[in-house]
């Protein structure tokens, strides 16, 4: 971490004043105006601001993140010293965010000359730049080199430095519009490498190293999905046999399709053996052609399944395919940033609808990912974003059963995040839906698992209220919990009565 120049700046009032004007790096403007945090949970320390309301933050690794007042943010230096080199050497840096070394020296120098010519009408930018560089011990770099540093820094913003509004959870936009690789490229990189190894190997002995590793096996199958070769049949058979040990997975279905596309009847016994692994696999693979069917029927089955569920373009694959594989490879922040961006799009669409803007009815918006978003965020351990998705899901028109289920998960997440009043209100809304006679989808809730889950969450929240020393609220919810339990029948009440007794005892202990 390099912050030598920043420390010198803090020690010299004259240097600090020069940095503030004309270079717009003002140590006295370090208040951003709204609470923000990194999606990764990393440390974020404001150190300076500028005249537009933007703020410079130092991150845990020393990188400097600039957040504008209009909701965009990006890394502008790998260290405080590098960021100061940029703002001093490129005082019009906001105007250069679209530039990269690929634009060439002539274009970069022309853009800089145009910007700085306006500055020279008001002050001696060259002399003041030399003075401040000397005071801070910064080297003199060419504009082309500085643009290269800035461009490289900007591209590091995601996934590790995604900035969020701390209260609402929405993400800041990127400062720049430079292209980034699609999510599937880094996620699939290991699978592509393994596929090349499998193709170069001379048989099953070498294939086993990949085939026995569930994650590498899944990635190799995904790589084979988008890079199909006639010579892959042997290694595909091998991978499918091993994947069947994991019961039903999307990759097992994919592997069966890739084998079936070769159209060989001799593969039907293998696929039938795989399908018979267990009940889930039998359901997942569906109706295969009979064991004695010709290869053309197997190929037709594979073609139809491929067209319906897979294909050859990774961009067409559901985003959750890639976020799950990213998460499984430890690419947590890469998965998180993708999911947050998707959630923000849906949130914005629903917000625009509420304002009456012409985005169509909620049904016309693609809100279908919300349930998956909530699940994926929970898998990442990000309950805050999971709750954002769950609240949006709970507010959509649907059957009473779906609304109750959504609010049940919402209440659990609120409880786990310590938002006890909000969880109490959510369960009250849930109970109101249960008593609404207009929707018959809930007519059996008393005797199925949904009823048991509702009762268990009521008692869990009652216990949380008691633990938070909120006796009045705990007693009120206990009464509602007991009323829910009283409506359960049969197996739905199994195990809940013991929980009810333990919870009641905890509430009595409050005095």
PyMOL commands that set and color helices and strands:
alter all, ss='L'
color gray80, all
select helices_A, chain A and resi 4-11+13-20+27-29+80-89+93-96+101-103+105-120+125-136+143-154+183-200+204-211+214-226+230-246+250-260+265-275+279-285+295-309+314-316+319-328+332-354+362-364+369-379+383-394+400-416+420-434+440-442+445-447+449-467+471-487+490-493+496-508
alter helices_A, ss='H'
color red, helices_A
select strands_A, chain A and resi 36-38+44-49+55-59+64-67+72-77+163-165+173-174
alter strands_A, ss='S'
color yellow, strands_A
deselect
rebuild
show_as cartoon
